Amino acid sequence: MHPYISCLFSLAVKPEELPEFKALISKIVAATQQEPGTLIYEYSVNEDNSTVHILERYNVDSVVSHVDITFAPFGERFLELCTVTGLVVYGTPDAEIRKRLDPFGAVYMTPFDGFSR
């Protein structure tokens, strides 16, 4: 099993709702920052403020707790303010992780060569 799970989410956000979305994200980031197994958790937006990407990397044993405990209190409002348009998952997630990511339309990419520093 690969020791890390990386995710790249693509989100559609209405530009007029971006300020409220950013305020919510600030709370989610603060909560996620307390998770020792979260290695990368970054939000980026395109020039016209309509597309947001989330780049995430977790120790493999931290994904489920992020979704079930940290993100859960924010999930409903998050999904009211954006639409998940894509999710690419890198690594070798087990069935429990896939159960959390499948509802977002996850595409799984299995590593076969390379390294991380």
Stockholm file with secondary structure:
# STOCKHOLM 1.0

chainA/1-117         MHPYISCLFSLAVKPEELPEFKALISKIVAATQQEPGTLIYEYSVNEDNSTVHILERYNVDSVVSHVDITFAPFGERFLELCTVTGLVVYGTPDAEIRKRLDPFGAVYMTPFDGFSR
#=GR chainA/1-117 SS CCSEEEEEEEEEECGGGHHHHHHHHHHHHHHHTTCTTEEEEEEEECTTSCEEEEEEEEEGGGHHHIIIIIIHHHHHHHHHHEEEEEEEEESCCCHHHHHHHGGGTCEEECCCSCCCC
#=GC SS_cons         CCSEEEEEEEEEECGGGHHHHHHHHHHHHHHHTTCTTEEEEEEEECTTSCEEEEEEEEEGGGHHHIIIIIIHHHHHHHHHHEEEEEEEEESCCCHHHHHHHGGGTCEEECCCSCCCC
//
